[in-house]
Amino acid sequence: MRESDSRSVYSEPTVLWRMHRTDGLSSHAVISLRAHGATVVWFINDRPVGSREFDDVARALGWGDQMQAQNWTVGWRTVPEYDERRVSPQRDLRNRAGLDSQ
């Protein structure tokens, strides 16, 4: 049996990050793994405003990190429960997807 056949795939959507602004707006991004890649959906005030498909989970995670960094530069701040100083959802998802060395 090939290694990829024996690995289970975590298929539940996972929140990558949550952010907020002082004016009361909130934002978050969710990643869903697919058989060959992932989908990232981002939200403003719990309403989906966009999505992007990726053929590679690592690229999807990197893109999510870039989006969070861009949001930071225009005033969004990370919600404390998703602060990198705590358990990182991205790191946990990378581990589940077998990408922990990247």
C-alpha positions as MATLAB code, in Angstrom:
seq = 'MRESDSRSVYSEPTVLWRMHRTDGLSSHAVISLRAHGATVVWFINDRPVGSREFDDVARALGWGDQMQAQNWTVGWRTVPEYDERRVSPQRDLRNRAGLDSQ';
ca = [
       0.000    0.000    0.000;
       1.362    3.417   -0.928;
       1.924    5.919    1.882;
      -0.666    8.323    0.470;
      -3.267    5.546    0.514;
      -2.756    4.848    4.212;
      -2.860    8.472    5.401;
      -6.194    9.803    6.505;
      -7.180   13.261    5.340;
      -8.593   15.757    7.817;
     -11.532   17.171    5.905;
     -13.264   19.550    8.329;
     -12.870   23.297    7.696;
     -10.269   24.870    9.979;
     -10.055   28.531   11.003;
      -6.634   29.881   10.024;
      -6.969   33.190   11.851;
      -9.434   35.684   13.270;
      -8.878   39.430   13.275;
     -10.769   42.518   14.385;
     -10.637   46.289   14.000;
     -11.338   49.037   16.488;
     -14.442   50.026   14.494;
     -16.077   46.680   15.353;
     -15.437   44.793   12.102;
     -14.286   41.175   12.297;
     -12.584   38.970    9.753;
     -11.497   35.358    9.558;
     -10.215   32.821    7.056;
     -11.084   29.130    6.839;
      -9.239   26.377    4.989;
     -10.828   23.145    3.778;
      -8.628   20.320    2.562;
      -9.516   18.488   -0.637;
      -8.121   15.270   -2.079;
      -5.636   17.293   -4.142;
      -5.230   20.689   -2.505;
      -7.285   23.078   -0.442;
      -9.808   25.896   -0.543;
      -9.456   29.096    1.487;
     -12.568   31.191    2.200;
     -12.387   34.568    3.935;
     -15.113   36.396    5.777;
     -15.964   39.903    6.981;
     -18.453   39.997    9.880;
     -19.157   36.270    9.332;
     -20.183   36.794    5.689;
     -18.098   35.069    3.003;
     -16.509   37.631    0.704;
     -14.182   35.455   -1.358;
     -12.567   32.092   -1.906;
      -9.542   30.683   -3.639;
      -8.688   27.124   -4.725;
      -5.155   25.731   -4.415;
      -3.602   22.558   -5.799;
      -1.172   22.458   -2.886;
      -1.966   22.730    0.842;
       1.326   24.477    1.629;
       0.546   27.205   -0.926;
      -2.932   27.658    0.551;
      -1.484   28.059    4.039;
       1.158   30.495    2.766;
      -1.470   32.535    0.969;
      -3.580   32.643    4.149;
      -0.541   33.897    6.075;
       0.029   36.611    3.444;
      -3.592   37.725    3.641;
      -3.338   37.993    7.438;
      -0.132   40.058    7.127;
      -1.782   42.394    4.598;
      -4.775   42.841    6.882;
      -2.413   43.732    9.729;
      -0.850   46.543    7.669;
      -4.248   48.230    7.222;
      -5.344   48.131   10.850;
      -6.666   44.640   11.522;
      -5.383   42.933   14.684;
      -5.270   39.252   15.579;
      -7.905   38.032   18.011;
      -5.945   36.840   21.089;
      -7.114   33.207   20.909;
      -5.416   32.972   17.473;
      -2.257   34.822   18.459;
       0.936   33.062   17.257;
       2.216   32.979   20.840;
      -0.449   30.393   21.546;
      -1.190   27.186   19.643;
      -1.156   28.046   15.958;
      -4.056   26.643   13.885;
      -1.806   26.838   10.815;
       0.902   24.799   12.539;
      -1.681   22.245   13.721;
      -3.121   21.931   10.205;
       0.373   21.603    8.692;
       1.040   18.739   11.115;
      -2.254   17.032   10.224;
      -1.514   17.368    6.504;
       2.003   15.975    6.934;
       3.650   19.308    6.146;
       5.246   19.845    9.559;
       8.758   20.170    8.105;
       7.780   23.124    5.872;
];
